[in-house]
Amino acid sequence: MATDGEMANTMGTLGQIDIPTVHIIGKKDLCEAQSLELVKSCTRNTAQVLLNDGGHDIPRDAANTNKIAVAIERALLLAFSG
C-alpha cells in the first residue's frame, strides 16, 4: 500500500484530468490535504469541490445530499454536452 507521501508525489504526474469531476471533501478528513491537491490536477472549469464539516465519509443530511446531487448532475451535463 502506498504511503500518503507516495500518493501525493504521483498526483499531477500523469497529466491533467480533463473530465468533469466532483470532489466531496470533509474538513476533518485525514486525507483533506491530498484531496485538495488532487483537485489541482483537474481542469479548473470542470472540477467541482464540495467542502463539508465531516470526515472521510459522504454526508447524508438533506442539504449536503442535495448539493452533491446537483454537482453530479452538472458534471454529467458537462460530460455529455462536449
C-alpha positions, 0 to 999 in steps of 0.5 A: 500500500502506498504511503500518503507521501507516495500518493501525493508525489504521483498526483499531477504526474500523469497529466491533467484530468480533463473530465468533469469531476466532483470532489466531496471533501470533509474538513476533518478528513485525514486525507483533506490535504491530498484531496485538495491537491488532487483537485489541482490536477483537474481542469479548473472549469470542470472540477467541482469541490464540495467542502463539508464539516465531516470526515472521510465519509459522504454526508447524508443530511438533506442539504449536503445530499442535495448539493452533491446531487446537483454537482453530479448532475452538472458534471454529467451535463458537462460530460455529455454536452462536449 
